[in-house]
Amino acid sequence: MSNDVRTAPSAIVHPAPAASPGAPEASAPTPDGSAAPKRRKTNLVVLGGSMLVDGGEGSISTTLFPVIQAALGLATSALGILAAAGRIVGAVAGPIWVYLARRFSRKWILAIATGFWGLWGIAAGFAQDFTQLLIFYTIMAAGPAAAHAIVPEVIGDSFEDRKRGRVVGWLYGGVAAGSAVLAPLIGQLANVEDGWRYGFFVFGAINVLFGLLIVVFFKDPGTGNGETQLRGFTQAERDAESKITWAKVVSLVKIPSYLILLGSRLLSSHLLLAAFGVVLLVQVYGFDTAVAATVMAPFGIGYLLGTIIGGYVADVLNRLSPNYGRVGLLQAAQFLFAIVAFFATQVAYGGIVPFLVLFGLVGLTMGLNPGVNRPLVMAVVPPELRGAAFAIFVSIIESVAFAIYTLTAGFLADAIGMQAVMFWLVVVLMIVNGLFLSLLYRPFKRDRLALEAELDRRREHILAKEAAESA
């Protein structure tokens, strides 16, 4: 990698290009060219808050499903249908949001999709039957798909590679911490008549508020600003070297490491335990809904610790071994999750306390993933393609997989029981996922070095153009 310091012609300070509707807003750079730390933190706060509210809104259908089920006369399979429908629409909406963000503005797309879209959550609270609930909930679920694809892209554009693991960890950990606080509160709505409706109303309204906060406080760092080789250049200079074409988008599937990460994402069934955990405790172990919902608090705390620990450990391992460190941690996380999930779903303990501890450990092992897999994608995908990469990685692959798993789990639960479903679709499948990741070690090194070489080439080309223009 080139470590040269810009001199003579490359030290010229360029005036910022005139803003266009889709251009990122100008941000005050630090001496190294990155966005100002205060501005980056403000971005993370408003985006994290919006993601937290999106998650709370979406969790109402899972946490309070037993009371929704009783109110509307639903079968258990209805939960699988709701979850799958939300994921399927996310698979479609994610790439669309990314396209619109490139075409217009990341700020406004985030404000609309993760903020003002909360109006559909309010509408879901008025549902009088399953058909209405399914329609409004599905439309509501299209909004968060924007954050899943665009927020990791913004992190990559705001922070250099050595910090991305811990930043992702803190962001997703902060969202998890908020979820841990909200989970028991949402669970208590089961004791209120039509409490699930009030949940949709409140979260929908708060979402709209966060839409306004994004409009006021979010400042776009600009594509490529987080790369060491490209810092200090204007957005126009970076864009000239990174124009998106359909050929470039298609080239994503030619990156072996990215394909393996997609395969691993397809095999990831972590979210089934989060989605059906409360239902498992109610149906299999006999807890009432309010008591069962309390396991989501330690789950959230565990997830918080997992994301922070995972992010820091991933960055340390990356410094020790850029080619293998993060890959090894990602693989270990899958095996650890499978072991803990077995004891959390297959053993009866006679009280809620052991489940509180085990669900905390489930959250911790699950939380190891974001601070590892997002930076792995960033390490092999060029900056301008990361939005598309995460749209495929999260919005499409994860959504399709989760839709398949939740539909399967919902119908199988009616046939063979929820405990058996958890064993085969969570424990066994996650062991398979861990074994599958053995394929990632060799191609990741090649792909990471190839991207570093490409970024070095872009830097040298920009410097050469500046030198020619100033001669």
Buried (B, 14 or more C-beta within 10 A) or exposed (E): EEEEEBEEBBEEEEEEEEEEEBBBBBBEBEEEBBBBEEBBEBBBBBBBBBBBBBBBBBBBBBBBBBBBBEBBEBBBBBBBBBBBBBBBBBBEBBBBBBBBBBEBBBBBBBBBBBBBBBBBBBBBBEBEEBEBBBBBBBBBBBBBBBBBBBBBBBBBBBBBBBBBBBBBBBBBBBBBBBBBEBBBEBBBBBEEEEBBBBBBBBBBBBBBBBBEBBBEBBBBBBBBBBBBBBBBBBBEBBBBBBEBEEEBBEBBEEBBBBBBBBBBBBBBBBBBBBBBBBBBBBBBBEBEBBBBBBBBBBBBBBBBBBBBBBBBBBBBBBEEEBBBBBBBBBBBBBBBBBBBBBBBBBEEEEEBEBBBBBBBBBBBBBBBBBBBBBBBBBBBBBBBBBBBBBBBBBBBBBBBBBBBBBBBBBBBBEEEBBBBBBBBBBBBBBBEBBEBBEBBBBBBBEBBBEBBEBBBEBBEEBBEBBEEEEE
